[in-house]
């Protein structure tokens, strides 16, 4: 019997293998589609749900073609300032140090901004569609097979998987 945390629904996911497996493992029917197809496939009933952040649901007006939004928090994608070693090495050392300091100072703000933006958008969406939270306690057991999946281990790395399991108290 599938875990209670996922309803057997056709859920649009991005086309990444990780997202598809992440939804299929606990019992959903992941349907990888390009983002441009989400609105029309929701409207036509081809898919029953979609996996996007609240700001994306709002800006793409998905609330016009979906009745519910579940706050699952299964993926966390904060905004980060990202640059590579070659770029840093090409800078004057003083400038490279400044760039690194800005990145360090910027990180906490991204978390605060993300939390505030999500709260504002979810509140606005709750006036248009039903917003609910999922049974978070059911997710660790339902997702356990992903920690051993080569789809994740080969991409993320066994050391990162082990660190994640340890941080979650799963070792």
DOLOLUM-885328 format. One record per residue (C-alpha): residue in one letter; chain; y, x negated, z negated. Coordinates in steps of 0.05 Angstrom, whole numbers. Example, Ala and Ser with C-alpha at 12.3 -4.5 7.8 and 13.67 -1.06 7.14 Angstrom:
REM residues 2
[a, A, [-90, -246, -156]],
[s, A, [-21, -273, -143]],
END
This chain:
REM residues 171
[x, A, [0, 0, 0]],
[x, A, [69, -28, 18]],
[x, A, [117, -47, -39]],
[x, A, [165, 7, -60]],
[x, A, [226, -34, -43]],
[x, A, [223, -22, 32]],
[x, A, [219, 44, 67]],
[x, A, [178, 42, 131]],
[x, A, [237, 46, 178]],
[x, A, [257, 14, 243]],
[x, A, [311, -34, 219]],
[x, A, [354, -74, 268]],
[x, A, [355, -147, 250]],
[x, A, [387, -206, 285]],
[x, A, [339, -239, 333]],
[x, A, [321, -296, 286]],
[x, A, [247, -305, 269]],
[x, A, [266, -312, 195]],
[x, A, [302, -246, 191]],
[x, A, [246, -209, 228]],
[x, A, [193, -238, 181]],
[x, A, [237, -226, 120]],
[x, A, [238, -151, 136]],
[x, A, [167, -143, 161]],
[x, A, [135, -178, 101]],
[x, A, [152, -124, 50]],
[x, A, [136, -68, 99]],
[x, A, [195, -52, 144]],
[x, A, [191, -49, 219]],
[x, A, [241, -103, 240]],
[x, A, [271, -90, 308]],
[x, A, [309, -150, 334]],
[x, A, [368, -129, 376]],
[x, A, [433, -160, 396]],
[x, A, [492, -137, 355]],
[x, A, [523, -102, 415]],
[x, A, [465, -53, 417]],
[x, A, [468, -31, 343]],
[x, A, [518, 26, 349]],
[x, A, [484, 60, 408]],
[x, A, [413, 51, 382]],
[x, A, [433, 81, 314]],
[x, A, [468, 138, 350]],
[x, A, [407, 151, 394]],
[x, A, [358, 146, 336]],
[x, A, [322, 87, 367]],
[x, A, [330, 50, 300]],
[x, A, [336, 81, 231]],
[x, A, [377, 26, 199]],
[x, A, [410, -41, 210]],
[x, A, [421, -104, 171]],
[x, A, [494, -124, 168]],
[x, A, [547, -137, 116]],
[x, A, [594, -82, 92]],
[x, A, [654, -112, 129]],
[x, A, [614, -113, 194]],
[x, A, [591, -41, 184]],
[x, A, [663, -21, 172]],
[x, A, [695, -59, 230]],
[x, A, [641, -38, 279]],
[x, A, [648, 35, 256]],
[x, A, [573, 41, 242]],
[x, A, [591, 92, 189]],
[x, A, [600, 140, 247]],
[x, A, [526, 137, 265]],
[x, A, [492, 123, 198]],
[x, A, [490, 165, 136]],
[x, A, [469, 113, 84]],
[x, A, [482, 42, 64]],
[x, A, [435, 5, 16]],
[x, A, [464, -54, -22]],
[x, A, [404, -101, -20]],
[x, A, [439, -168, -24]],
[x, A, [379, -199, 10]],
[x, A, [422, -249, 48]],
[x, A, [483, -285, 21]],
[x, A, [528, -317, 73]],
[x, A, [591, -344, 41]],
[x, A, [644, -377, 84]],
[x, A, [645, -452, 80]],
[x, A, [687, -507, 111]],
[x, A, [635, -546, 150]],
[x, A, [642, -612, 188]],
[x, A, [596, -669, 205]],
[x, A, [591, -741, 186]],
[x, A, [616, -765, 254]],
[x, A, [680, -725, 245]],
[x, A, [692, -753, 175]],
[x, A, [677, -824, 199]],
[x, A, [729, -817, 254]],
[x, A, [784, -802, 204]],
[x, A, [829, -850, 167]],
[x, A, [796, -859, 98]],
[x, A, [856, -827, 62]],
[x, A, [853, -766, 108]],
[x, A, [777, -762, 100]],
[x, A, [787, -760, 25]],
[x, A, [839, -705, 32]],
[x, A, [792, -664, 76]],
[x, A, [736, -671, 25]],
[x, A, [783, -651, -32]],
[x, A, [806, -590, 6]],
[x, A, [733, -570, 19]],
[x, A, [716, -577, -55]],
[x, A, [778, -537, -75]],
[x, A, [765, -484, -22]],
[x, A, [693, -469, -43]],
[x, A, [707, -426, -105]],
[x, A, [759, -387, -67]],
[x, A, [708, -367, -14]],
[x, A, [663, -336, -67]],
[x, A, [721, -298, -99]],
[x, A, [747, -274, -31]],
[x, A, [677, -252, -10]],
[x, A, [665, -213, -74]],
[x, A, [734, -180, -71]],
[x, A, [727, -163, 3]],
[x, A, [657, -133, -7]],
[x, A, [680, -91, -65]],
[x, A, [740, -64, -27]],
[x, A, [700, -48, 36]],
[x, A, [641, -17, -1]],
[x, A, [690, 28, -39]],
[x, A, [721, 50, 27]],
[x, A, [653, 61, 60]],
[x, A, [629, 102, 1]],
[x, A, [680, 154, 21]],
[x, A, [646, 160, 90]],
[x, A, [572, 148, 76]],
[x, A, [524, 149, 17]],
[x, A, [520, 80, -15]],
[x, A, [460, 62, -59]],
[x, A, [430, 1, -91]],
[x, A, [358, -18, -81]],
[x, A, [304, -32, -131]],
[x, A, [319, -107, -140]],
[x, A, [261, -118, -187]],
[x, A, [212, -101, -130]],
[x, A, [237, -155, -83]],
[x, A, [209, -219, -114]],
[x, A, [137, -196, -110]],
[x, A, [146, -164, -42]],
[x, A, [178, -227, -15]],
[x, A, [131, -278, -47]],
[x, A, [91, -291, 18]],
[x, A, [155, -317, 51]],
[x, A, [155, -378, 5]],
[x, A, [91, -402, 38]],
[x, A, [107, -380, 109]],
[x, A, [114, -435, 160]],
[x, A, [171, -395, 191]],
[x, A, [211, -412, 130]],
[x, A, [180, -476, 104]],
[x, A, [185, -511, 172]],
[x, A, [259, -492, 180]],
[x, A, [284, -495, 108]],
[x, A, [238, -549, 82]],
[x, A, [186, -549, 28]],
[x, A, [233, -585, -20]],
[x, A, [286, -531, -13]],
[x, A, [234, -476, -21]],
[x, A, [209, -511, -85]],
[x, A, [280, -517, -112]],
[x, A, [292, -443, -97]],
[x, A, [228, -422, -132]],
[x, A, [246, -466, -192]],
[x, A, [317, -437, -196]],
[x, A, [287, -367, -195]],
[x, A, [235, -385, -247]],
[x, A, [177, -373, -199]],
[x, A, [140, -439, -207]],
END
